[in-house]
Amino acid sequence: MDTATHIVMGFGLAGLATLDPIVAQNPLTYQAVVIGAVAGSVIPDIDTVLKLKNNAAYIRNHRGMTHSLPATLLWPFLLTAIILALVPGSNVSHLLMWTLAAVSIHVFVDIFNAYGTQAARPFTEKWVALGTINIFDPFIFMMHLIGFAIWLTLGHAGITFIMVYATISIYYVLRGFYHRHIIKYVKTQLPGLSKVYLSPTMRWSHYHLAAESENYFYVGKVNGKKLHLIDRFERTPIDFNNQMIKAAAEDKNVRAFLSFSPIYHWSIAQRNGRYVIQFTDLRYYSKGTYPFTATVWLDKNLFVQSSYTGWVFSEQKLRKKLVLARMNS
């Protein structure tokens, strides 16, 4: 989920914690639990700071180790120790319990996005991405705002947020069923598909589509019960024995892209005396472009001149980023 939703979930969890008698009857413990719930709801995304290093590090690691099973267990202990130093006298076990709940909920809800997480690490580094809930879901956010309004006017925070989270849980289940229904529909429209990647939008019945069959990649949109195809690419297996591909695949930006993207189109072109190797993720089509890419410039000796990975919405901006990366290398 987006940061704003994680934050409101933290405050919502703090409201739910008032049902805990130890929390409700001890002002210091309640104060500590509020801090723990909000901090725990955002701490797994601390790896966002990797953007300051470079996009490759961010793409390769965001929602990785910080969302893993060991981290999910470690964050609550770390936060509890810090909060106890700030709010001495609060109940340790109940603070730890609610902070653990906040961290766990953060990791859990993130697997429902198309981006996903590596929540099963260290057992597997596979990305778990169910693709049933948009990064920002207006319904989930609005339910929290309604809950806060009731809390501030009528009180009964715990009861209010039991109802809020019961409603949101039903919403998740319904979105899951509808997601499966759309996948079945797409497969009836495009027989022979082996994989279907649906990315939900902020509208219930609208999805971005990327899919693959034995011979083709497909890109489209599902609006209600209508499938609109945008592109179809021949599915050419990538040859990592090709010297240009081999050279490009050793670049950090390409490695980061390939570790993350499950469905992509690749191309080789020769421009301005250099080879241009480009990998394009097909899941993020937007406004006539495929913004998530990894691109490498190779000279005639197959040495990397420049490379870039990330989201960029025009060829002109991509060239500027590659020129800048070359100047800074």
C-alpha positions as CSV (number, residue, x, y, z in Angstrom):
1,M,0.0,0.0,0.0
2,D,1.0,3.6,-0.2
3,T,2.5,5.4,2.8
4,A,-0.7,7.4,3.6
5,T,-2.7,4.2,3.8
6,H,-0.1,2.5,6.0
7,I,-0.2,5.5,8.4
8,V,-4.0,5.5,8.7
9,M,-3.9,1.8,9.3
10,G,-1.5,2.4,12.1
11,F,-3.9,4.9,13.8
12,G,-6.8,2.5,13.1
13,L,-5.0,-0.3,14.8
14,A,-4.3,2.0,17.8
15,G,-8.1,2.6,18.0
16,L,-8.6,-1.2,17.9
17,A,-6.1,-1.6,20.7
18,T,-8.5,0.2,23.1
19,L,-10.3,-3.2,23.3
20,D,-7.3,-4.5,25.1
21,P,-8.0,-3.8,28.9
22,I,-4.3,-3.4,29.7
23,V,-4.0,-0.7,27.0
24,A,-7.3,1.0,27.8
25,Q,-6.6,1.2,31.5
26,N,-3.0,2.4,31.4
27,P,-2.5,5.8,29.7
28,L,1.3,5.3,29.4
29,T,0.7,1.9,27.7
30,Y,-1.9,3.4,25.4
31,Q,0.5,6.2,24.4
32,A,3.2,3.7,23.7
33,V,0.9,1.5,21.7
34,V,-0.2,4.4,19.5
35,I,3.5,5.1,18.8
36,G,4.2,1.4,18.2
37,A,1.1,0.9,15.9
38,V,2.0,3.9,13.7
39,A,5.7,3.2,13.6
40,G,5.2,-0.5,13.0
41,S,2.8,0.3,10.2
42,V,5.5,2.2,8.2
43,I,8.9,0.8,9.4
44,P,9.1,-2.0,6.7
45,D,9.2,0.7,4.1
46,I,12.4,2.2,5.5
47,D,14.2,0.6,2.5
48,T,12.8,3.5,0.4
49,V,15.9,5.4,1.4
50,L,17.7,3.2,-1.2
51,K,16.3,5.5,-3.8
52,L,19.0,8.0,-2.6
53,K,21.7,5.4,-3.7
54,N,20.3,4.4,-7.1
55,N,17.3,2.9,-8.8
56,A,18.9,-0.5,-9.2
57,A,19.4,-0.8,-5.4
58,Y,15.9,0.4,-4.7
59,I,14.2,-2.0,-7.3
60,R,16.2,-5.0,-6.2
61,N,15.6,-4.5,-2.5
62,H,12.4,-2.5,-1.9
63,R,9.9,-4.8,-0.1
64,G,12.6,-7.4,0.1
65,M,14.5,-8.1,3.2
66,T,12.6,-5.4,5.2
67,H,9.4,-7.3,4.5
68,S,10.8,-10.8,5.1
69,L,9.8,-13.2,7.9
70,P,12.9,-12.4,10.0
71,A,12.4,-8.7,9.7
72,T,8.7,-9.0,10.5
73,L,9.8,-10.5,13.8
74,L,12.8,-8.2,14.4
75,W,11.1,-4.8,13.8
76,P,8.6,-5.1,16.8
77,F,11.4,-5.9,19.2
78,L,13.5,-3.0,18.0
79,L,10.6,-0.6,18.1
80,T,9.5,-1.8,21.5
81,A,13.0,-1.2,22.9
82,I,13.1,2.4,21.5
83,I,9.5,3.2,22.6
84,L,10.2,1.9,26.1
85,A,13.1,4.4,26.3
86,L,10.7,7.2,25.3
87,V,7.7,6.0,27.4
88,P,9.0,4.2,30.4
89,G,6.5,2.4,32.6
90,S,4.3,1.1,29.7
91,N,3.4,-2.6,29.6
92,V,6.1,-4.4,27.6
93,S,4.2,-7.5,26.4
94,H,1.2,-5.6,25.2
95,L,3.3,-3.0,23.5
96,L,5.2,-5.7,21.7
97,M,2.0,-7.5,20.8
98,W,0.4,-4.5,19.1
99,T,3.6,-3.4,17.4
100,L,4.0,-6.9,16.0
101,A,0.4,-6.7,14.7
102,A,1.2,-3.4,13.0
103,V,4.3,-4.7,11.2
104,S,2.6,-8.0,10.3
105,I,-0.4,-6.2,8.8
106,H,1.8,-3.9,6.8
107,V,3.6,-6.9,5.2
108,F,0.3,-8.8,4.8
109,V,-1.6,-6.1,2.9
110,D,1.4,-5.4,0.6
111,I,1.2,-8.9,-0.9
112,F,-2.2,-7.9,-2.4
113,N,-0.7,-5.3,-4.7
114,A,0.7,-6.0,-8.1
115,Y,4.1,-4.9,-6.9
116,G,4.2,-7.5,-4.1
117,T,6.8,-8.4,-1.5
118,Q,9.4,-11.0,-0.8
119,A,7.5,-11.9,2.4
120,A,8.6,-15.5,2.3
121,R,12.3,-14.8,2.6
122,P,14.6,-16.5,3.6
123,F,12.7,-19.6,2.3
124,T,12.3,-18.2,-1.1
125,E,13.1,-14.9,-2.9
126,K,10.1,-15.2,-5.1
127,W,7.9,-12.1,-5.2
128,V,4.5,-12.7,-3.7
129,A,2.1,-10.3,-5.6
130,L,-1.6,-11.2,-5.7
131,G,-2.6,-8.1,-7.7
132,T,-6.1,-7.8,-6.2
133,I,-5.8,-4.3,-4.5
134,N,-4.4,-1.1,-6.0
135,I,-1.4,0.6,-4.3
136,F,-3.8,3.3,-3.2
137,D,-7.4,2.1,-2.7
138,P,-9.9,4.9,-2.2
139,F,-12.4,2.6,-0.4
140,I,-9.9,1.3,2.2
141,F,-8.6,4.9,2.8
142,M,-12.2,6.3,3.1
143,M,-13.2,3.6,5.5
144,H,-10.5,4.6,7.9
145,L,-11.5,8.3,7.6
146,I,-15.1,7.4,8.4
147,G,-13.8,5.4,11.4
148,F,-11.8,8.3,12.7
149,A,-14.8,10.6,12.3
150,I,-17.0,8.2,14.3
151,W,-14.2,7.8,16.9
152,L,-13.9,11.6,17.3
153,T,-17.6,12.3,17.6
154,L,-19.2,9.2,19.2
155,G,-16.2,7.5,20.8
156,H,-16.0,3.7,21.0
157,A,-12.8,3.5,19.0
158,G,-12.4,-0.3,19.5
159,I,-15.9,-1.2,18.4
160,T,-15.7,1.3,15.5
161,F,-12.6,-0.2,14.1
162,I,-13.8,-3.8,14.5
163,M,-16.6,-2.8,12.2
164,V,-14.2,-1.0,9.9
165,Y,-11.8,-3.9,9.6
166,A,-14.6,-6.4,9.2
167,T,-15.9,-4.4,6.3
168,I,-12.4,-4.1,4.7
169,S,-11.9,-7.8,5.2
170,I,-15.1,-8.5,3.2
171,Y,-13.9,-6.1,0.6
172,Y,-10.6,-7.9,0.2
173,V,-12.4,-11.2,-0.2
174,L,-14.8,-9.8,-2.8
175,R,-11.9,-8.2,-4.7
176,G,-10.1,-11.6,-4.7
177,F,-13.2,-13.4,-6.2
178,Y,-13.6,-10.7,-8.8
179,H,-9.9,-10.9,-9.7
180,R,-10.3,-14.6,-10.3
181,H,-13.4,-14.0,-12.4
182,I,-11.6,-11.5,-14.6
183,I,-8.7,-13.9,-15.1
184,K,-11.1,-16.6,-16.3
185,Y,-12.8,-14.1,-18.6
186,V,-9.5,-13.0,-20.1
187,K,-8.6,-16.7,-20.7
188,T,-11.8,-17.2,-22.6
189,Q,-11.1,-14.2,-24.8
190,L,-7.4,-15.2,-25.4
191,P,-7.3,-19.0,-25.5
192,G,-3.9,-20.6,-24.8
193,L,-2.6,-18.2,-22.2
194,S,-0.2,-19.6,-19.7
195,K,0.1,-16.6,-17.4
196,V,-2.1,-13.6,-16.7
197,Y,-0.9,-10.6,-14.8
198,L,-3.7,-8.2,-13.7
199,S,-2.9,-4.9,-12.1
200,P,-5.9,-3.3,-10.4
201,T,-6.7,0.4,-10.7
202,M,-8.6,2.6,-8.3
203,R,-11.8,1.6,-10.1
204,W,-13.4,-1.7,-9.1
205,S,-13.8,-3.2,-12.6
206,H,-10.8,-1.7,-14.4
207,Y,-7.5,-3.6,-14.7
208,H,-4.3,-3.3,-16.6
209,L,-3.4,-6.6,-18.3
210,A,-0.2,-8.3,-19.3
211,A,-0.4,-12.0,-20.4
212,E,1.7,-14.6,-22.2
213,S,1.0,-17.6,-24.3
214,E,3.5,-19.9,-26.0
215,N,4.1,-17.6,-28.9
216,Y,2.9,-14.1,-27.8
217,F,2.9,-11.4,-25.1
218,Y,-0.4,-9.5,-24.8
219,V,-1.0,-6.0,-23.3
220,G,-4.4,-4.6,-22.7
221,K,-7.1,-3.2,-20.4
222,V,-10.2,-4.7,-18.9
223,N,-12.9,-2.2,-18.5
224,G,-15.9,-3.8,-16.9
225,K,-16.6,-6.9,-19.0
226,K,-14.7,-5.7,-22.1
227,L,-11.2,-6.6,-23.0
228,H,-9.3,-4.0,-25.0
229,L,-6.0,-5.3,-26.5
230,I,-3.3,-2.6,-26.9
231,D,-0.3,-4.6,-28.1
232,R,0.8,-8.0,-29.1
233,F,4.5,-9.0,-29.2
234,E,6.0,-12.1,-30.5
235,R,7.5,-14.0,-27.6
236,T,11.1,-14.5,-28.5
237,P,13.1,-16.3,-25.8
238,I,16.0,-14.2,-24.6
239,D,19.4,-15.7,-25.6
240,F,21.8,-15.1,-22.8
241,N,24.6,-16.6,-24.9
242,N,24.3,-13.7,-27.3
243,Q,27.4,-11.5,-26.6
244,M,25.4,-8.3,-26.5
245,I,22.8,-9.7,-24.2
246,K,25.5,-11.3,-22.0
247,A,27.3,-8.0,-21.7
248,A,24.0,-6.1,-20.9
249,A,22.9,-8.8,-18.3
250,E,26.1,-8.1,-16.3
251,D,25.0,-4.5,-15.7
252,K,23.6,-3.8,-12.2
253,N,20.5,-2.0,-13.6
254,V,19.6,-4.9,-15.9
255,R,20.2,-7.4,-13.1
256,A,17.9,-5.4,-10.8
257,F,15.2,-5.3,-13.5
258,L,15.4,-9.0,-14.4
259,S,15.2,-9.9,-10.7
260,F,11.9,-8.1,-10.4
261,S,10.0,-8.2,-13.7
262,P,8.2,-11.5,-14.5
263,I,7.0,-10.4,-18.0
264,Y,9.0,-8.2,-20.3
265,H,9.8,-7.5,-23.9
266,W,13.4,-7.1,-25.1
267,S,15.0,-5.5,-28.1
268,I,18.4,-4.8,-29.7
269,A,19.0,-1.8,-31.9
270,Q,21.9,0.1,-33.3
271,R,21.9,3.9,-33.0
272,N,24.5,6.6,-33.2
273,G,27.3,4.1,-33.4
274,R,26.2,2.2,-30.3
275,Y,24.1,-0.8,-29.4
276,V,20.9,-0.2,-27.4
277,I,19.6,-3.1,-25.4
278,Q,16.3,-2.5,-23.8
279,F,14.1,-4.5,-21.5
280,T,10.5,-3.3,-21.0
281,D,8.1,-4.5,-18.3
282,L,4.7,-5.1,-19.9
283,R,2.7,-4.7,-16.7
284,Y,2.8,-0.9,-16.4
285,Y,1.5,0.4,-19.7
286,S,0.3,4.0,-19.2
287,K,-0.6,6.8,-21.6
288,G,0.9,5.2,-24.6
289,T,4.2,4.2,-23.0
290,Y,5.8,1.4,-21.1
291,P,7.5,3.4,-18.4
292,F,9.3,0.7,-16.4
293,T,12.4,-0.2,-18.4
294,A,16.1,-1.2,-18.2
295,T,18.2,0.2,-21.0
296,V,21.9,-0.2,-21.7
297,W,24.2,1.5,-24.2
298,L,27.1,-0.7,-25.4
299,D,29.9,0.5,-27.6
300,K,31.2,-1.5,-30.5
301,N,33.5,-3.5,-28.2
302,L,30.5,-4.4,-26.1
303,F,31.5,-2.3,-23.1
304,V,28.7,-0.6,-21.2
305,Q,28.7,3.1,-21.9
306,S,25.6,3.9,-19.8
307,S,22.6,2.2,-18.3
308,Y,19.4,3.1,-16.5
309,T,16.5,1.3,-14.9
310,G,13.3,2.8,-13.5
311,W,10.1,4.6,-14.5
312,V,10.4,7.1,-17.3
313,F,7.6,8.3,-19.6
314,S,9.3,9.4,-22.8
315,E,12.2,8.4,-25.0
316,Q,13.6,11.9,-24.7
317,K,13.7,11.7,-20.9
318,L,15.2,8.2,-21.1
319,R,18.1,9.5,-23.3
320,K,18.7,12.4,-20.9
321,K,19.0,9.9,-18.0
322,L,21.4,7.7,-19.9
323,V,23.5,10.7,-20.9
324,L,23.5,11.9,-17.3
325,A,24.4,8.4,-16.0
326,R,27.3,8.2,-18.5
327,M,28.6,11.6,-17.4
328,N,28.5,10.5,-13.7
329,S,30.1,7.1,-14.3
